């Protein structure tokens, strides 16, 4: 008889950490920094799958410091946005991050929008949004001379613009300086995690690490990461691509600050708007188009896996069934510059087609429940050894420092190590 041969596979662990943070965007780095501040002796790692930090939602949003005026009073969004905004401005001043508190207009172009505009103003008052005031059509044109489509509006003086990737880079520097053993691993996609009685094995695309505790800040992948650990909150992430146009040299003088429409209360997006960018120039958009690839920034990008997962979730069909007409209009605008231009003209009637140049795109992570309802508020859940930031859509970048503080407090309570 032949001899039986046993082959043993040994997993070589590259390094051991007290806490691993999965995700290198604003929320991930803010959480890492806030936890490290509480206990500098902790050895913490951040794992980011891309070659650079803030490659997805943080680095592809409109770069706006949101005021908190839209969000339901008493919600985590309202609380964290207001607190996070104020801390973000202080942080940016302290570390010379490019930013400008330029203010914005929320503009009604038809009397039918007045009731929701008043609701937005009421939310702002309840949320303690400073520098908010009603403006007439004449006052709108004093601030934005080309916004002749506006008949009434709200001026939000504390809204601003910022370089969010620069914020994340600075957070990375501060985090690394707290403890020389802290590390940021870019290009390390977390493939899976395994747990035993003492720690997690974190398998990345390049190596394996050991962590006693984990904090998941996966953004567009948050539901998948949670399911790997058996955390199912009965929600799924859908990706919605937002396309932008830039204003040309001949057109960018038509916008001085930020101009937003009154959002459609029946749909969970703010509508196409004009944003002066901190690096210069003006962007117009974004629209909101269901994407067939979670991280697909091209109009024709497609993933069988992402599409199958989205369409096998009953909440997707209920959502699309309820909003199919709005969604169809968004798709038409995605492939028609003329239709996109027509929507923008409601705010700035003298905007021409030549004023618009195709720009970049971003993806929003929108969480849906099985009934097709948007999970509107931030959602953070935990096990005894992990924390999952399951839902952190806009204004998560603005609120990032406040969310990071929430995560640090939860780690203090749950992990009992900080």
N, C-alpha and C positions, 0 to 999 in steps of 0.2 A: 504493500500500500504506500502511496505517496505521503510525504510529510506535509502536515497542515501548516501553512504560513500565516501568521497574524501580522497585519500591517497597522501600525498606530499612527494616526495623523495628529501632529502636535501644532496647535495654534500658537504662533509666536506673537506675543503682545508687545507692541511697539513701546507704549508708555502707559502709566497709570495716573488717573486724575481723581480728584474728589467729585467734581461736577463736570459733566459734558453738556455743552449748549449746542443744539443742532439747528443751524440756520444763521447765516451771516448778514442779515438785514438789520434795519433799525431796531426792531424789537429784540432780536437775538443779542446784538452788541450792547444795547442798553441794559438788558437783563444781566449779561455777564459782568458789566461794569458795576452795576448796583449791588450784585451779590458780592463781588470782590471788595467793594468799599466796606461792607459790613464785617468781613473777616479776611484781612489781607493774607492770612496764613493758608487759606484754601488754595489748592492747585486746581485751576479751571482751564478747560479747553473749549474752543469754539470750532465747530466743523461746518465748513461751507463748501458746497459741491462745485461752485464755479471758481474760475481762476481769480476773480476779484470779489470783494465784499459788495453788497447792495446791488447785485446784478439784475434783480427781478423787480418786485413791486416798489421797493425803496428807491431804486435808481431810475425807474421808468414812470414815476408819477409826475404830476404837474408842478411839483416843487412849491406847493402852497403851504404856508403856515395857517392852518384852519383856525377859525375863531371858536367854534363850538356852537354856533347859532342854530344849526339845523336839528340838533339832536334832542331826543325826548328828555325833558327835565327829570333828573334822578337816575338816568341810565349811566352805565359805565362809560359809554361813549362821551356823554356830556361832561361827566366828572373828570375823566382822564384827558379829554381834549383840552379843557380849560386849564387844568393844572399842568399838563404836559406842554402846552403852548407857552405858558409863562416861564416854565423852567427852560424850555428850548431857547427862548429869546435870551435869558440870562446866560445860558451855556454858550450861545453863539457870540455874545459880547465878550465873555471871558476868554474865549479861545479864537477870536477873530475869524469866525466862520462867516462867509459872505451871506448877508441877509438884508432885507429891507422891509420895514413895516409900512407898506405903501397904502394899505386900505383897499377895500373892494366895494363894488356896487352890486346889489341884487335887484334886478330891474324887471318890472312888470311892463308888458307891451299890450295888454288887453285887460279891461276891467274884470273879466272873469277870473283873473289871477289874484285879485285883491284879497279874497278871503284866506288863501294859503299864504300870501305874503304877510298878512297880519298874524297868522299862526307862527310863522318863522320869527317875526319880531317878538311875539310873546315868549317863545322858547328862549330867545336871546336874553330877555329880561329875567326870566326865571333862572337861567344858567349863569347869570352874572357877567354877561359879555359887555365889557367896557367899550366906550367909544362908538355906540350904536345909535343911529338917529334916522328918522324919516327924511326923505328928500323928494322934492317935487320934480316935474319934468324939467323946469328951468334949472334947478340945482344939479340935476343929473348932467345937463349939458355944460354947466360950469366946470364940473369935474372931468367929464368926458365929452368934449364938443361934438364928436361924431356919433355919439349914442343918441340919435334923434328918435329912435324907435321907442324909447322909454317914456312912460307916462306917470310912473310913480315908482319909488324904490326905497331901499334901505342902504345906507352907507355904514359899513363895518370898518371902523378905523383901525382895529387891532389885527386885522388880517395882513399877512405879509408873504414874502417869497424867500426861498432859501436854497442852498446847495445841500440837499440831504446826503449824497455820497460823501461830501466833505465832513458832515457831522459824524457819519459812521466811521470814517477813517480816524477822526480825532478820538472817538470812543475806543477804537482799537488800540491806539497809542496809550491812552490813559489806563485801559485795562491791562495791557502788557506791562506797564511800568509799576503797577501795584505789587506784582510778584513776578520775579524773573522766571518762575516755573510755569506761569500762565502761557498759553499758546493759542495761536489762531492757525488752523489748518485749512487753507484754501485748496481747491481741487480735490477735496475729499468728500465724495458723495456717500452718505450713509446708506448702505445697502440693506442692512438689517441690524437688529439688536437682539442679544440673548441675555437672559438674566438667570442668576443662581442665587444662593442664599446670601451672598456677600456683595456682589457687584454686577454690573452690566458689561458684556462684551460688545463693543461698538465696532461693527465690521464696515469699513469704508471701502471705497474703490481702490485704495492704495495700501491699507494696512488694517490692523486690529488694535483697539485701545480698550483699556479697562477703566470704567467710571463707577463710582459708588452710587451716584444719582444722575439723573438726566433731566434737562429742560428742553422741550421741543418748541421751536419757533419756526416751523417749516413753511408758513405762508401758503402758497398754492398746493403744497404737499401735506398740509397739516392733518387732514383726515386719514390719509394713507399711513402716515407715521404713527398715528394713534391706533389704527386698526392692527398694525404690526404687534402692538403691545396688548391687544385685546381691549382697548378703550374705544367703545362704540357709542357715541352720543346721538345716534340716530340723525345724523346730518352728513351731507356730502358737499364737497367743494366743486363748484362750476366755475370755469374760466370765462370771463367776458373781455374780449379785446377792445381796446380803445384806440382809435386812430386819430392822429393830429395833423393839422396843417400849420405851416409857419406863415407869418405875414412877410411878404416880400419887402425889399428896401423901399419901394414906392408906397407900400401900404401900412408899414408898421407905425407911422406917425398917428394913425387913427385910433390907437389905444395907448393910454398913459399909465393905467394901473391894472386892475382886474375887473372884468365885467361878467356877471353871471345872470342867467335867466332865472325866473321863478321855476323851480323844478316841478315836474309832473308828479303830483302826490300818488298817482296810481302805479308809478314805476320807480324802482329803487336807485335811481341815478340822478345826478345834479343837472344833466343836460349840457350841451356844448357851450363852451364859454371862452372868453379871451383872457389869456394869462401872460403878463410881462414876466420874462424869465430872468433869473438872477445873473445868468451868463450873458445876457443881452438878447434882444429880439422878442417876438411875441408869438405865442402858440394859440391855435384855435382848436377846440375839441375838449374832451374826446367823445366819440360816439360810444355805443355799448352793444357789441355784437357777440353772440354766443360763439365760442371758439371750439373747434374740433381737436385742439391740442392745447393742453394746459399752459405750456410755455411756448406756444407758437405765435410769434410776433408778425409773421407774414399773413396776408389775407387768405392764402390758399394752403397754409400749413395744416397738416392732418396727422393724427395718431389713432390707429385702430384701438389701442388700449384705452386711451383717454375717452374716445368716442363711445366705446362699448360700455365703459364704466358709467359715463354720464347718462346714457340712454337706457341702461338697465335699472336705474334708480327711479322709482315711481314719482318722487318729488320733482324730477326734471320735467316729466310729461305734464304734470299738473301746473307747473310754473309756465311752461311754454304754451300750454293750452289757454291759460288765463291771459297771457301777454302776447299772443301770436301776432296781432296786428301791429303793436308797437315794435316787436322784434323784426317784423318784415320791413317796416319803415327804416329801421336802423340798418338792416342789410342793404337796402337800396341805396342809402346814403353812403355806405362803406365803399360802394363801387361807382358812385356818381358824384363827381366834384360839384356839378351843378346843384344837386339836391342838398349837399352839405353847405354850399354857398348860400342857398336860399334860406336855410335854417339860421345861419349866422346873420343874414341881412335883417332879421327881425330886431336885432339889437343895433346893428350899424347898417342902415339902409344904403349908404353910399359905398359899401364894400364891393369891389369888383372881383371877377374871376381871376384877373391877373394879379390881384393882391394875395392870392393863395398859392403856396408851394407845398407839395406833399412832404410830410414830416415823419416823425417816428411813431411808434405804437407802444402800448403797455397792456398788461393783463391784470384785471381785477380778480381776486379770489372771493367769490360770493358763496356763502354757505346757505344751503337749502335744507329744510326739514322734509320728512316724507309726505307732508301735505302740500308741498310746493310753496311754502311760505319762507321768505328770506329770514335767516337768523340775523336780526338787525343789530343786536348789541355785541360787544366784545364777549368772548367766552373763554375762560381759563378753567381747566379741570385738573385734578391731580390724583395720583395713586400714592401709596405710602413712600415710594421712592422716585417718583417722576412727576413733572408738571408739563401739561400740554396747553400751549396757547392755540386753541382750536380755531378761533375765529377772530381775526384782527384785520378787517378791511379798513378802507379810509374812514376816519382820519388817523390810522395807526402810526404813520410816520410822525405826524405832529404830536400825537399822544405817547410816542415811544418811551420817553424818559419816565413818564408816569406809569405806563404799563410795566416797565422794567422794575420800578419800585414795588408795584403790586406783586410781581414774581419774586422779588427778593424777600418781601415780607412773608409770602407763602412758603418759600424755602426755609425761612427761619422757623416757622411754625411746624411745617410738615417734616422737614429733614432733621431738625433739631441739631444742626451743626453750625449755624451762623447766628 
